[in-house]
Amino acid sequence: MAELFQTSPENITLHLKAIYAEGEQAEQATCKHYLQVRQEGSRTIHQ
């Protein structure tokens, strides 16, 4: 998404947090935490 909008991933995160905070969308309906991953060294960690 960041590449599509030519911005940083952090900026996308800020915008999404604002959307949730303002009640435009429900985070539970649009975000699956088990699909979010991050790298820790050579390991992939599901958040």
N, C-alpha and C positions, 0 to 999 in steps of 0.2 A: 504494500500500500504506500509506503514511504517513497519508493522509487516511482510509482505511478504519479504521485503528487509532487515529486521532486522536493522532498523535505526529509527530515530525520525521523527515525523510528520514535525517538523521544517526543517529538512534536505531535506525532499521530497519537501517542499515548495520552498526552495532555488534552488533546481535543476529545478523545473518547471519554476520559474522566469527566470533562465538562459536560458532555452529553448525558452521562449517567447522573451527575450531580444535579443537573437542571430537570431531570425527569423526562427528557425527550425519549429515552429508551431505557428499558429495564436491563441491567447487566446480566441478570440470571437468564433472560430470554435470548441474549445475543452473544454471550461469552461462555465457552466451555473451558474451565481451568485445566481439565485433564488433557486438553489438546495443546496447551502452551508448554513449550520446552525451552530450556536454556543449556548452553554448553558450560561444563565445568571441567576444564582440562580436556581429556579425551572422552569424558562421559557426557551423555545427554540426559538431563534431569527433567522429569515432568513436574510442573509446579502444581 
